[in-house]
């Protein structure tokens, strides 16, 4: 304590030692396509004007240009654009520059059906990273008999149909466009305005003049059961995203908001617990880890992101000798078991966080 020599009231800031966890962003999207010009590396842009300045505005009818415009028209705020390099050996190679990005939560390619193997590559990319989802679409004019294709079926993919119609820059007939950019923008806006845990369904679509095909309620019901999220014109509300499912057949991962919310939780906890790596591995560390995770989840519960009427019904956190074996302690590994009850379905999804400490303390007595 400092020495005070005069009578009076003194204020001193004291570090509480707390390590609050901040939620990661979920609204950044990567759009991949054949741009007219510009850098080859993924480039973050924050407006359609910036896209035009960076990638050239002389080709307004390219799929990537329309997708980027659709993203911002629908409320998206931040988007990476990856200019496809001509001569790339494979779709997987095209997506490789996205590997080092850790802040994207959605990936879409408006040229998906003109680049061989791109659908499968997008799904594999998202499954490998496990921190992003693929926004896919049926082919233009599809009858949906074989949709979604086998390579598109995953808990890390959402599949939309039909294509959207946008006004032609040359004043001709409306042009059909892959809906990935428009849908990703609407989902990003939903994340920002309501929360990533809110199902991205019944979202309005802006920047379009119609849909390539009209899907009625009966058709939408059948397609939704197969993992196809339909886009529908519903008077008087206009065009809407009428579905919020992944293409997975696993009931636990059929809901897009559940998958994306769990990604959000995992990434937030992973980043928010980095401080623990250099702490002595013992009871004090375990109690601190439990406390900061519980505080974060309590805020999630109060925000309405979890099921239940009490915190005990919404989540649990364990970090003690019941979650760690002696071998874990010997290796400096801290295991924290977390269970949450997302809004849909009403059940606990359990995942485990492992922190390997740099300083191995003596095992507790």
C-alpha positions as CSV (number, residue, x, y, z in Angstrom):
1,X,0.0,0.0,0.0
2,X,1.3,3.5,-0.7
3,X,2.1,5.8,2.2
4,X,-0.3,8.7,2.7
5,X,1.0,11.7,4.6
6,X,-2.0,14.0,4.5
7,X,-5.5,13.4,5.9
8,X,-8.1,12.8,3.1
9,X,-9.9,10.3,1.0
10,X,-7.7,8.4,-1.5
11,X,-8.8,6.1,-4.4
12,X,-6.5,3.3,-5.6
13,X,-7.3,1.0,-8.5
14,X,-6.7,-2.6,-7.6
15,X,-6.5,-5.4,-10.1
16,X,-9.3,-8.0,-9.2
17,X,-7.4,-10.8,-11.0
18,X,-10.6,-11.7,-12.9
19,X,-10.4,-12.9,-16.5
20,X,-13.9,-12.2,-18.1
21,X,-14.6,-14.0,-21.3
22,X,-15.8,-11.9,-24.2
23,X,-17.9,-13.4,-27.0
24,X,-16.3,-13.8,-30.4
25,X,-17.9,-12.2,-33.5
26,X,-20.0,-14.4,-35.7
27,X,-21.0,-12.1,-38.5
28,X,-17.9,-12.2,-40.8
29,X,-18.4,-14.1,-44.0
30,X,-15.9,-15.3,-46.7
31,X,-17.2,-15.0,-50.2
32,X,-15.2,-16.8,-52.8
33,X,-15.5,-16.2,-56.6
34,X,-14.1,-15.0,-59.9
35,X,-13.6,-11.2,-59.4
36,X,-12.7,-8.8,-62.2
37,X,-9.4,-7.7,-60.6
38,X,-7.9,-7.1,-57.2
39,X,-5.7,-8.9,-54.6
40,X,-5.4,-12.7,-54.5
41,X,-5.3,-12.9,-50.7
42,X,-8.6,-12.8,-48.7
43,X,-9.4,-9.2,-48.2
44,X,-11.7,-7.7,-45.6
45,X,-14.2,-5.2,-46.9
46,X,-16.8,-3.2,-45.1
47,X,-19.0,-1.9,-47.9
48,X,-19.9,-2.6,-51.5
49,X,-18.2,0.7,-52.5
50,X,-15.0,-0.6,-50.9
51,X,-15.4,-3.8,-52.9
52,X,-15.7,-1.9,-56.1
53,X,-12.6,0.2,-55.3
54,X,-10.6,-2.9,-54.4
55,X,-11.7,-5.5,-56.9
56,X,-12.8,-3.3,-59.8
57,X,-16.3,-2.1,-60.7
58,X,-16.2,-2.7,-64.4
59,X,-17.9,-6.2,-64.2
60,X,-21.2,-5.6,-62.2
61,X,-22.8,-8.8,-63.5
62,X,-20.2,-11.3,-62.2
63,X,-21.5,-13.7,-59.6
64,X,-19.1,-12.5,-56.9
65,X,-20.1,-8.9,-57.4
66,X,-23.7,-9.7,-57.1
67,X,-23.1,-11.8,-54.0
68,X,-21.1,-9.1,-52.3
69,X,-23.8,-6.5,-53.1
70,X,-26.4,-8.9,-51.8
71,X,-24.4,-9.4,-48.6
72,X,-24.4,-5.7,-47.8
73,X,-27.9,-5.1,-49.0
74,X,-29.1,-7.6,-46.4
75,X,-27.4,-6.1,-43.4
76,X,-23.9,-7.7,-43.5
77,X,-21.2,-5.4,-42.3
78,X,-17.9,-7.3,-42.7
79,X,-16.9,-9.7,-45.5
80,X,-13.7,-11.3,-46.8
81,X,-13.5,-11.6,-50.5
82,X,-11.3,-14.3,-52.0
83,X,-10.5,-13.7,-55.6
84,X,-10.2,-17.2,-57.3
85,X,-6.9,-17.6,-59.0
86,X,-7.1,-19.0,-62.6
87,X,-5.3,-22.3,-62.9
88,X,-6.0,-23.5,-59.4
89,X,-5.5,-27.3,-59.3
90,X,-8.6,-28.0,-57.3
91,X,-11.5,-26.5,-55.3
92,X,-9.7,-27.3,-52.1
93,X,-6.7,-25.4,-53.3
94,X,-8.9,-22.4,-54.1
95,X,-10.2,-22.4,-50.5
96,X,-6.7,-22.9,-48.9
97,X,-6.1,-19.1,-48.4
98,X,-9.0,-19.1,-45.9
99,X,-7.2,-21.6,-43.7
100,X,-5.4,-19.0,-41.7
101,X,-8.5,-16.9,-41.0
102,X,-9.9,-17.4,-37.5
103,X,-12.6,-14.8,-37.5
104,X,-15.0,-16.1,-40.2
105,X,-18.2,-18.0,-39.4
106,X,-19.7,-18.5,-42.8
107,X,-18.2,-19.4,-46.2
108,X,-20.0,-19.3,-49.6
109,X,-19.0,-19.4,-53.2
110,X,-21.4,-17.8,-55.7
111,X,-19.5,-19.7,-58.5
112,X,-20.2,-23.0,-56.6
113,X,-21.6,-24.8,-59.5
114,X,-19.2,-23.7,-62.1
115,X,-16.1,-24.8,-60.3
116,X,-15.8,-28.6,-60.2
117,X,-15.9,-30.1,-56.7
118,X,-16.6,-26.8,-55.0
119,X,-19.6,-28.0,-53.0
120,X,-17.7,-30.9,-51.5
121,X,-14.7,-28.7,-50.9
122,X,-16.7,-26.1,-49.0
123,X,-18.2,-28.7,-46.8
124,X,-14.9,-30.4,-46.1
125,X,-13.3,-27.0,-45.4
126,X,-15.9,-26.2,-42.8
127,X,-15.8,-29.7,-41.2
128,X,-12.1,-29.6,-40.9
129,X,-12.0,-26.2,-39.3
130,X,-15.2,-26.7,-37.2
131,X,-15.5,-23.0,-36.6
132,X,-17.5,-22.0,-39.7
133,X,-20.4,-23.2,-41.8
134,X,-20.9,-23.5,-45.6
135,X,-23.8,-21.6,-47.2
136,X,-24.7,-23.7,-50.2
137,X,-27.4,-23.6,-52.8
138,X,-29.1,-25.9,-55.3
139,X,-28.3,-25.5,-58.9
140,X,-30.2,-23.0,-61.0
141,X,-33.4,-24.6,-62.3
142,X,-33.1,-27.6,-60.0
143,X,-36.2,-29.8,-59.5
144,X,-34.7,-30.8,-56.1
145,X,-35.1,-34.5,-56.7
146,X,-31.5,-35.3,-55.6
147,X,-31.0,-32.3,-53.4
148,X,-29.1,-31.9,-51.2
149,X,-26.5,-34.1,-52.8
150,X,-24.6,-36.5,-50.6
151,X,-21.5,-34.3,-50.5
152,X,-23.5,-31.4,-49.1
153,X,-24.9,-33.3,-46.1
154,X,-23.3,-32.1,-43.0
155,X,-23.9,-30.4,-39.7
156,X,-21.6,-27.7,-40.9
157,X,-23.6,-26.8,-44.1
158,X,-26.9,-25.1,-44.9
159,X,-28.5,-25.6,-48.3
160,X,-30.8,-23.0,-49.9
161,X,-33.2,-22.9,-52.8
162,X,-34.2,-21.5,-55.2
163,X,-31.9,-18.8,-56.7
164,X,-32.8,-15.2,-56.4
165,X,-33.5,-12.7,-59.2
166,X,-31.6,-9.4,-59.2
167,X,-32.1,-6.4,-61.6
168,X,-29.8,-6.4,-64.6
169,X,-27.2,-3.6,-64.7
170,X,-27.9,-3.3,-68.4
171,X,-31.7,-2.9,-68.0
172,X,-32.6,-6.3,-69.4
173,X,-34.4,-9.1,-67.8
174,X,-33.7,-9.9,-64.1
175,X,-30.8,-12.2,-63.7
176,X,-30.8,-15.4,-61.5
177,X,-28.1,-15.3,-58.8
178,X,-26.8,-17.9,-56.3
179,X,-28.4,-16.9,-53.1
180,X,-25.4,-17.4,-50.8
181,X,-24.3,-13.8,-50.5
182,X,-27.8,-12.5,-49.8
183,X,-28.6,-15.3,-47.3
184,X,-25.2,-14.8,-45.5
185,X,-25.9,-11.1,-45.2
186,X,-29.3,-11.7,-43.7
187,X,-27.9,-14.3,-41.2
188,X,-25.1,-11.8,-40.2
189,X,-27.7,-9.1,-39.6
190,X,-29.7,-11.6,-37.5
191,X,-26.6,-12.3,-35.4
192,X,-25.9,-8.6,-34.9
193,X,-29.5,-7.6,-34.1
194,X,-30.8,-10.6,-32.2
195,X,-28.0,-13.0,-31.5
196,X,-26.4,-16.0,-33.1
197,X,-28.6,-18.3,-31.0
198,X,-31.8,-17.1,-32.7
199,X,-32.8,-19.3,-35.6
200,X,-32.1,-17.5,-38.9
201,X,-35.6,-18.2,-40.3
202,X,-38.3,-15.8,-41.5
203,X,-35.6,-13.3,-42.5
204,X,-36.5,-10.8,-45.2
205,X,-34.4,-10.7,-48.3
206,X,-33.4,-7.4,-49.8
207,X,-31.7,-6.4,-53.0
208,X,-33.7,-8.8,-55.2
209,X,-36.7,-8.5,-57.5
210,X,-38.0,-12.0,-57.1
211,X,-37.2,-15.7,-57.0
212,X,-36.2,-18.0,-59.8
213,X,-39.0,-20.4,-58.8
214,X,-42.0,-20.2,-56.5
215,X,-42.2,-22.7,-53.7
216,X,-45.5,-23.1,-51.9
217,X,-46.1,-24.2,-48.3
218,X,-46.6,-27.9,-49.0
219,X,-43.5,-28.1,-51.1
220,X,-41.5,-26.1,-48.5
221,X,-42.6,-28.6,-45.8
222,X,-41.3,-31.6,-47.8
223,X,-38.0,-29.9,-48.8
224,X,-37.4,-28.7,-45.2
225,X,-37.6,-32.3,-43.9
226,X,-34.8,-33.1,-46.4
227,X,-32.6,-30.3,-45.2
228,X,-33.4,-27.7,-47.8
229,X,-34.0,-24.2,-46.5
230,X,-36.4,-22.6,-49.0
231,X,-36.7,-19.0,-50.1
232,X,-40.3,-18.1,-50.5
233,X,-42.4,-15.1,-51.5
234,X,-45.0,-14.8,-48.8
235,X,-47.4,-11.9,-49.4
236,X,-47.6,-9.3,-48.0
237,X,-44.2,-9.8,-46.3
238,X,-42.2,-10.3,-49.5
239,X,-39.3,-12.8,-50.0
240,X,-38.2,-14.6,-46.9
241,X,-35.7,-17.2,-45.8
242,X,-38.1,-19.9,-44.8
243,X,-35.9,-22.4,-43.1
244,X,-33.0,-22.6,-40.6
245,X,-31.7,-26.1,-40.8
246,X,-28.4,-27.8,-41.6
247,X,-28.2,-30.7,-44.1
248,X,-27.3,-33.1,-41.3
249,X,-29.6,-36.1,-40.6
250,X,-28.4,-36.2,-37.0
251,X,-31.2,-34.7,-34.9
252,X,-28.7,-33.1,-32.5
253,X,-27.3,-31.0,-35.3
254,X,-30.2,-30.3,-37.6
255,X,-30.7,-26.7,-36.5
256,X,-28.4,-24.1,-37.9
257,X,-28.6,-21.8,-34.9
258,X,-27.6,-24.6,-32.6
259,X,-24.5,-25.5,-34.6
260,X,-23.5,-21.9,-35.0
261,X,-24.2,-21.1,-31.3
262,X,-22.1,-24.0,-30.1
263,X,-19.3,-22.8,-32.4
264,X,-19.6,-19.4,-30.8
265,X,-19.4,-20.8,-27.3
266,X,-16.4,-23.0,-28.1
267,X,-14.5,-20.2,-29.8
268,X,-15.3,-17.7,-27.0
269,X,-14.2,-20.1,-24.3
270,X,-11.1,-21.1,-26.2
271,X,-10.0,-17.5,-26.6
272,X,-11.1,-16.4,-23.2
273,X,-9.1,-19.1,-21.3
274,X,-5.7,-18.4,-22.9
275,X,-4.6,-16.8,-19.6
276,X,-4.8,-20.2,-17.9
277,X,-2.0,-21.8,-20.0
278,X,0.8,-20.3,-17.8
279,X,-0.9,-20.8,-14.4
280,X,0.1,-23.5,-11.9
281,X,-2.1,-26.5,-12.3
282,X,-4.0,-26.9,-9.1
283,X,-7.2,-26.2,-7.2
284,X,-6.9,-22.5,-7.4
285,X,-6.7,-22.6,-11.2
286,X,-9.6,-25.0,-11.4
287,X,-11.8,-22.7,-9.3
288,X,-10.8,-19.7,-11.4
289,X,-11.6,-21.5,-14.6
290,X,-15.0,-22.6,-13.3
291,X,-15.8,-19.1,-12.1
292,X,-15.0,-17.3,-15.4
293,X,-16.8,-20.0,-17.5
294,X,-19.9,-19.8,-15.2
295,X,-19.9,-16.0,-15.3
296,X,-19.8,-16.1,-19.1
297,X,-22.6,-18.7,-19.3
298,X,-24.7,-16.8,-16.8
299,X,-24.6,-13.8,-19.1
300,X,-25.7,-16.0,-21.9
301,X,-28.6,-17.3,-19.9
302,X,-29.7,-13.8,-19.0
303,X,-29.5,-12.8,-22.6
304,X,-32.0,-15.5,-23.4
305,X,-29.6,-17.8,-25.3
306,X,-30.2,-20.9,-23.2
307,X,-33.1,-23.1,-22.2
308,X,-34.5,-23.2,-18.7
309,X,-35.9,-20.9,-16.1
310,X,-32.8,-21.1,-13.8
311,X,-29.1,-21.2,-14.5
312,X,-29.0,-24.8,-13.2
313,X,-31.4,-25.8,-15.9
314,X,-29.4,-24.0,-18.6
315,X,-25.8,-25.1,-18.1
316,X,-23.3,-26.8,-15.8
317,X,-19.5,-26.4,-15.5
318,X,-17.2,-29.0,-13.9
319,X,-13.4,-28.5,-13.4
320,X,-12.1,-30.7,-10.6
321,X,-10.7,-34.1,-9.9
322,X,-13.8,-35.7,-11.4
323,X,-12.8,-34.3,-14.8
324,X,-9.1,-35.1,-14.7
325,X,-7.2,-38.4,-14.3
326,X,-3.7,-38.6,-12.7
327,X,-2.2,-38.8,-16.2
328,X,-3.8,-35.4,-17.0
329,X,-2.3,-33.9,-13.9
330,X,1.1,-35.3,-14.7
331,X,0.9,-33.8,-18.2
332,X,-0.3,-30.4,-16.9
333,X,-3.7,-30.8,-18.6
334,X,-6.8,-29.1,-17.2
335,X,-10.1,-30.6,-18.3
336,X,-13.2,-28.4,-17.9
337,X,-16.5,-30.1,-18.7
338,X,-19.3,-27.8,-19.9
339,X,-22.9,-28.6,-20.7
340,X,-25.4,-26.2,-22.2
341,X,-29.1,-26.4,-23.1
342,X,-29.4,-24.5,-26.4
343,X,-32.8,-23.1,-27.3
344,X,-33.6,-25.9,-29.8
345,X,-33.7,-28.8,-29.1
346,X,-34.3,-28.7,-25.3
347,X,-31.4,-30.9,-24.3
348,X,-27.8,-30.6,-23.0
349,X,-25.0,-30.5,-25.5
350,X,-21.8,-31.4,-23.6
351,X,-18.3,-30.4,-24.7
352,X,-14.9,-30.6,-23.0
353,X,-12.3,-27.9,-22.9
354,X,-8.7,-29.0,-22.4
355,X,-6.0,-26.5,-21.3
356,X,-2.4,-27.7,-21.3
357,X,-0.5,-25.5,-18.8
358,X,3.0,-24.4,-19.4
359,X,3.8,-24.7,-15.7
360,X,3.0,-28.0,-14.1
361,X,2.3,-27.7,-10.5
362,X,2.3,-30.5,-7.9
363,X,-0.8,-32.7,-7.9
364,X,-3.3,-31.8,-5.2
365,X,-3.3,-33.8,-2.0
